[in-house]
């Protein structure tokens, strides 16, 4: 971070700064004279599974050689790593991640979404968001009407970050 002036720090926070070796991005959004903290978790920080065990549970990060991490350039010019599945056909894809809500702005509503790109015609997704207070939000949806070979946002859930609300939110997607 360039801390040569308050103005330069402000510019960087609005544009976004990378954390954890470019595995997360943090930026600030101003709305109604209030600043809100925002985070993005990139593929390198997620758990990925393309196989399940005998009980049908995901084998997290067991077959990582099926994944190719490549770099792409975002709209703002930042270069990030994305994960691409190198198999032509898979039967299951599970994605999980977690984020500490302690760093989120209090009294704000946050959405958790996954940005994906796929080329399959029939894609169904189940998602779950597990909040620190034990509340679980689940959704099922068919993505057949979404564009192929384009980055799309798949909503997982949303929650309000209350001032006394602390801990880790976990999210899961099953394709």
Secondary structure, DSSP 8 states (H G I E B T S, - for coil): ---S-HHHHHHHHHH-EEETTTTEEEEEEEETTEEEEEEEE-GGGSEEES-B-TTS-B-TTTTGGGEEEEEEE-TTS-EEEEEEE--S--S--EEEEEEEGGGS-TTEEEEEEEEE----SS-EEEEEEE-TTS-EEEEEEE-TTS-SSS-EEEEEEEEEE-TT--SEEEEEEE-
